[in-house]
Amino acid sequence: MSTSQSIHVVGISGSLRPMSFTRLAVQTALHGAEQVGATVRILDLNDYGLEFTDVTLPLSPGALRLRQDVQSAQGIIIGTPEYHSSFSGVLKHALDLMGFEQFEGKITGLIGISGGDLGAINALNSLRIVCRSLHAWVVPEQISISYGSRQFTPEGSPLSSELENKLVEMGRQVARFSYLHHSQQALEFLRLWEVAPQNPGGDDRFRRENA
């Protein structure tokens, strides 16, 4: 199934290091979204100058631009290195500067990378909680990558076809679900579903009386 070009997917890397393994993983996932017709863009947090500031002050131009860039997307792919059993501080700061307007109802994929053999499950679980609090829809298949420095070629491609396939498929899922979530047919179906007659078989009293 091919998506519409109106679907736009952005990737966010929680590492500021140029050509980090996190960025490479996110870029590979974005290729998957692109393969099924989405337009894609990776957002480099270095470009936004996200300094810590008094939250009572107006947001900086960079923070406002980040909000706008994320809000323009229907799908989001977030990658993070695992630091001290959580996701990176720069990513948390970026997420703290955003809200429901940027994430609510958006299809989101999560990728975590660690330098050791335990993977990035703790970082991914924490990130999933944050995305849920922002009312994002996170695809079930999160990707945890162990030994990040051993997983990519010097040119930036995944060394194993297994990892590449996982990342590409995540990108496809984010794009496809974003398309379904925003298609008028799907929205009409959900509207009709919500107003459908109540099924008495799901009521506890009905089951007790008819047991």
GICOR-V286450 format. One record per pair of residues at least 12 apart in sequence whose C-alpha atoms are under 8 Angstrom apart, sorted by sequence separation. I is the first residue (numbers start at 1). J is the second residue. D is the distance in whole Angstrom. If there is no record, write none. Layout:
i-><I:I>
j-><J:J>
d-><D:D>
This chain:
i-><30:50:112:13:49:50:111:12:48:49:110:11:27:47:48:11:26:48:110:48:110:124:11:10:124:9:121:143:9:120:143:119:120:119:120:119:16:103:108:110:118:119:9:11:13:16:106:107:108:109:110:117:141:7:8:9:10:11:12:13:16:67:71:72:76:78:82:104:105:106:107:108:109:114:116:117:7:8:9:10:11:12:13:14:63:67:71:75:76:77:78:79:80:81:82:83:103:104:105:106:107:108:111:112:113:114:115:116:5:6:7:8:9:10:11:12:13:70:71:74:75:76:77:78:79:80:81:82:103:104:105:107:109:110:111:112:113:114:115:116:3:4:5:6:10:12:70:74:75:76:77:78:79:80:81:103:104:109:110:111:112:113:114:115:2:3:4:5:63:68:77:79:86:100:111:113:114:115:139:1:2:3:67:85:99:100:113:139:86:87:85:86:87:82:85:86:81:87:82:83:86:87:52:82:81:50:80:50:30:29:45:26:26:26:25:23:22:22:22:10:109:109:10:8:9:12:14:8:9:10:11:12:13:14:15:109:7:8:9:10:11:12:13:14:15:108:7:8:9:10:11:12:13:14:107:7:9:11:107:107:106:14:15:14:15:14:15:14:13:26:25:22:22:22:21:77:77:76:75:75:75:74:74:21:21:24:28:21:24:24:25:32:33:28:32:36:19:31:32:33:34:35:38:29:30:32:33:34:28:29:32:33:36:28:29:31:32:33:36:26:29:30:33:25:29:33:29:33:9:9:8:7:7:3:7:3:2:1:4:3>
j-><42:62:124:26:62:63:124:26:62:63:124:26:42:62:63:27:42:65:127:66:128:142:30:30:144:30:144:166:33:144:167:144:145:145:146:146:44:131:136:138:146:147:38:40:42:45:135:136:137:138:139:146:170:37:38:39:40:41:42:43:46:97:101:102:106:108:112:134:135:136:137:138:139:144:146:147:38:39:40:41:42:43:44:45:94:98:102:106:107:108:109:110:111:112:113:114:134:135:136:137:138:139:142:143:144:145:146:147:37:38:39:40:41:42:43:44:45:102:103:106:107:108:109:110:111:112:113:114:135:136:137:139:141:142:143:144:145:146:147:148:36:37:38:39:43:45:103:107:108:109:110:111:112:113:114:136:137:142:143:144:145:146:147:148:36:37:38:39:97:102:111:113:120:134:145:147:148:149:173:36:37:38:102:120:134:135:148:174:122:123:122:123:124:120:123:124:120:126:122:123:126:127:93:123:123:93:123:94:77:77:94:77:78:79:79:79:79:80:81:70:170:171:73:72:73:76:78:73:74:75:76:77:78:79:80:174:73:74:75:76:77:78:79:80:81:174:74:75:76:77:78:79:80:81:174:75:77:79:177:178:178:87:88:88:90:90:91:91:91:111:111:111:112:113:113:171:174:174:174:175:178:178:182:148:149:152:157:152:156:157:158:167:168:164:168:172:156:168:169:170:171:172:175:167:168:170:171:172:167:168:171:172:175:168:169:171:172:173:176:167:170:171:174:167:171:175:172:176:174:175:175:175:178:175:179:176:176:176:179:179>
d-><8:7:6:7:6:6:7:7:4:8:7:6:7:8:6:7:8:7:8:7:8:7:7:8:8:7:6:8:7:5:7:5:7:5:7:4:8:8:7:8:6:8:7:8:8:7:8:6:6:6:8:5:7:8:5:6:6:6:6:7:6:8:7:8:7:7:7:6:6:5:5:5:6:8:6:6:5:5:5:5:4:5:7:8:8:6:4:6:6:6:6:6:6:6:6:8:6:5:5:6:6:6:6:6:6:6:6:5:6:7:6:6:7:6:6:7:7:6:7:6:5:5:5:5:4:5:5:5:6:5:6:7:8:5:5:5:5:5:4:8:6:6:5:8:7:8:8:7:6:6:6:6:6:6:6:5:8:7:7:6:6:6:6:5:5:5:7:6:7:8:8:8:8:5:8:8:6:7:8:7:6:6:6:7:6:7:6:7:6:5:5:4:7:5:6:8:7:7:8:8:7:7:8:5:8:8:8:7:8:8:8:7:7:6:7:7:6:6:6:7:7:8:6:7:5:8:8:5:6:6:6:6:6:6:6:6:7:6:4:5:5:5:5:4:7:6:6:6:5:6:6:6:6:7:6:8:7:8:7:6:7:8:7:6:8:6:8:5:8:7:8:8:7:6:8:8:8:7:6:6:6:6:8:6:7:8:8:7:6:7:8:7:7:7:4:6:8:6:6:8:8:7:6:5:7:7:4:8:6:5:4:5:7:6:7:7:5:8:8:8:6:5:7:7:4:5:8:8:8:7:8:7:7:7:6:6:8:8:7:6>
